[in-house]
Amino acid sequence: MRSMSGHRALPGPGQESVWDYPRPPRVEPSRERIVLRFNGTVIADTRDSVRVLETSHPPTYYLPRDAFPAGVLAPVNGHSVCEYKGVASYLSIVVGDQRADAVAWHYPHPAAGFEMLAGRVAVYPGRLDQCTVDGELVRAQPGDFYGGWITERIVGPFKGAPGTLGW
């Protein structure tokens, strides 16, 4: 992995650096209030989430599947493989006449060490109307593959921007 020693932002009080997160990633429970909005509707509002923390990545939040109203999550074709978490399946989000395809994912059978992800769903925050953590608007991790959530609490630099593929 490329060293970021000269470029790493130093965390201030109450902040975390993504360069202090482990690899392989760690999963930890969170009691922060997570609210997701799509098509002008709150589609999830919970304090029961887990964060996946991985070197160079902002946290990805996984919410309980039952935090979403019935009919909001629709399975779509497509899978991806994470060397740590296992095989991910994708979901679309449907609210009224609006649909966002493959905007969410889950691990039906997470790999050993990632069992806390079972029954939970993550979303790409930049593909919804709004995602908040304890009332703070989330910024999406750069790039079109990663699902990290950037808040003022998290400092980088973050993988995903041009030139960071080898990190």
N, C-alpha and C positions, 0 to 999 in steps of 0.2 A: 504494500500500500504506500502511496506517495505521502511523504511527511508534510504536514501543514504547519510545522513549528514556527515559521516566520510569518504566516498569514492567519493563524488562528486568532479569533476574537476572544479576548479574555472576558469571562462571565463576571457580571457585577453582582451585587447582593440580590439573592432570590432568583438568579439566572442559572441555566445549565448550558454547558458547551457540548455540542454533538460529538466533539473530539474526546470527551470523557466517557462516552457510551461504549459498551463492549462490542466485540466481534468474536464469536457469534453473538447475536442479539440477546437481549434480556426482555422478559415480559413481566410487567408489574401492574398491580391493580391501581386504579385511580378513582378518587371520589370527586373529581372536578365535574362541574355541570357541563355536559355536552349537548348542544342544540343544533339540529340540522334543519335547513329549510330548502324546499324545492317547489317551484311553481306557486310561490306565495304561501305555502303551507308548511307548518312544522311537521316534519316526518319522523323526528326522534327527539326526545328530551329525557336525558338520564344522568344519573350520578354513578351508574354502574358500568364502568368501562375498564379496559386494560390498555396500557401503552406498550408498544414494541419499541425498544430503544436500541439503535445500532449505530456504530461509528459512522460519522459523516452524514447521518440522516436525521432530520427532525422526527419527533415521535409520530407514530401512526397509531390512531385510536381505533379500538375494536369495541363495538357496542353490542349488547345482547340482541339477538334476532327479534326477541319479543318486544324490544323498545320501538319497533317499527309497526305501524298499523297493518292489519291484514290487507293483502293486495298491493302494497307499496313495492315490495321486492319481488322481482320476476326473474327466474333463471334464464340465462342465455348460453349459447354454445361458446366454448372456449375455456381453456385452462392454461395455467402457467405453473412453473415449478420453482420454488425457492429452495435453495440448498439446505436451509435450516428448518423452515416451517413445513415443507411438504408441497402437495399439489393444491393449488387454489382454483376455485370455481368462481365464475363471474355472475353478477346480478345486474339487472336494470332496475331503475327506480321509475315508478309510474304514479303520477298524481293527476287526476282529471284527464285531460286530453294531451298532457305532456309526458314524454318518456325520455329518459337519459339512459342510453344503452351502455352496458358494461362499465358502469360508474362505481360499482361496489364489488367486493369479493369476500370470500370466506374460505376457510380450510375445513372441509367436512370431516377429515381425519388427520388432524395436525400431527406432525412428527413428535417423537419423544422430546420432552423438555418444553413443548409449546402447547400442552394440553389445555391451558387456560384460554386458548383461542377457539376451542370447540363451542359451537352455538353462537358465535359472535361474527359480526360483519364490520368491515372497514369500508370507507368511501374515499374517493379522490375529492378533497375539499374544493379544488378549483372548478369542479364540474357541477357543483350544486349552486343554488342561489347564495347560500350563506352557511357557514359552519362557525360556531363559537365555542370557546373554552372559558368557562366562568365569565361569560359576557363579553370576552374579547374576540373580535373578528379574526379568524384564521387566514393566513396567507398560505397558498399552496407551495409545496416544494417545487423548485424548477424542474423542467423536463416533463415528458408526457407518460412516463412509466411509474415514477415513484409517487407514493401516497402520503408523504410526510406533512405534518401540520406545523406551521411556523407561527409562534406567538412572540411577544416581547420577552417572555421567559427563556427563550431558546436562542443561542448564538451559534454562528457557523465559523467558516463558510460551509455551505451545504452541497452535497453531491446532487447532480442533476443538471446544473447549468453547463453551457458549452465548455469543453475542456476538462470536465471532471470525470469522464467515463472511467479512467484508470485509477481513481481513488480507491 
